[in-house]
Amino acid sequence: MSALSSRFATVRRGIGHAVHPCPVSGLPTGRRLDLPGRGQTYITDSGKADGPVVFLLHSVSTTGLLCWYPVIPLLERDFRVITMDHRLHGRGIASDTFELDDCADDVVAVADALGIDSFIAAGFSMGGGIAQLAWQRHQSRVAGLVLCSTGPYFSSIDPDRLLLEQRIGRALTVVDRILPTPSERALDNSSGNAVRWALAQMASTPLGLQGAFAEAMARFDSRDWLGDITAPTAVVVSTHDKIVQPERQQLLVDGIPGAQRFDVAGGHACCVIGAEKFVPEFTAAVRSVSRSALAV
């Protein structure tokens, strides 16, 4: 797939993600959270208060709730579930720069603010890279990893793809000046029109930042240290994925000692478009990692 066709596929997925969403119900109430020395972000904290903690780390250009809302109700039965908006996404930390290392440190800063000692880091696509970095940079805090539709590097590592992403980002800054910023009410109102809620979530991340996000993702490459990961790990592979090909996802299975593979017959937006297949496999992966982490 060429860089241009890949970008159009990403746009189509985003539109489908918002226009044909999985039914929205039972979402937890979120709140702003101050992180000393870092800024303010937006989190949800729900589920079993004394259960194992799972941080759900979202994909690029989405939000914590938009990426993960289909899995939250089921996961809440046995786990304490945390979502957060990554910096420059949604209601995440306002910042002059975007680096996945900073996002990984933000995760631990949220854990500190909530009094959480250790947690399972579950990441989708870009969130999978952030989860890997959270382990690398804070090994004593990450009890397990669940890596979904992701790999040890991203496609923006290709110079031509990165250049296109940067050009598109610059062009989309014009759109950002035209589109209204979603109100807090629109972002919080998931009980009404699901499409309207999903579109508000999408619009809460400026389109013009695509180039900055692509640059940060191009700098991520965990291949040199995958073999050092000691945390129990599950890899949820989207077997029809054309953005992060299954072969690249398999590198995580092969590279991380003891990693388990869970297959989902879906594409790169299977967390929402195809949630009926993703949710059971993802939940099984989290439970498997949790059992292994408790046994350590």
Buried (B, 14 or more C-beta within 10 A) or exposed (E): EEBEEBBEBBEEBBEBBBEEBBEBEEBBEBEEBEBEEBBEBBBBBBBBEEBBBBBBBBBBBBBBBBBBBBBBBBBBEBBBBBBBBBBBBBBBBEBEEBBBBBBBBBBBBBBEBBEBEBBBBBBBBBBBBBBBBBBBBBEEBBBBBBBBBBBBBBBBBBEEBBBBBBEBBEEBBEEBEEEEEBEEEBBBEBEEEBEBBBBBBBBBBBBBBBBBBBBBBBBBBBEEEBEEBEBBBBBBBBBEBBBBBBEBBBBBBEBBEEBBBBBBEBBBBBBBBBBEBBBBBBBBBBBBBBEBBEEE
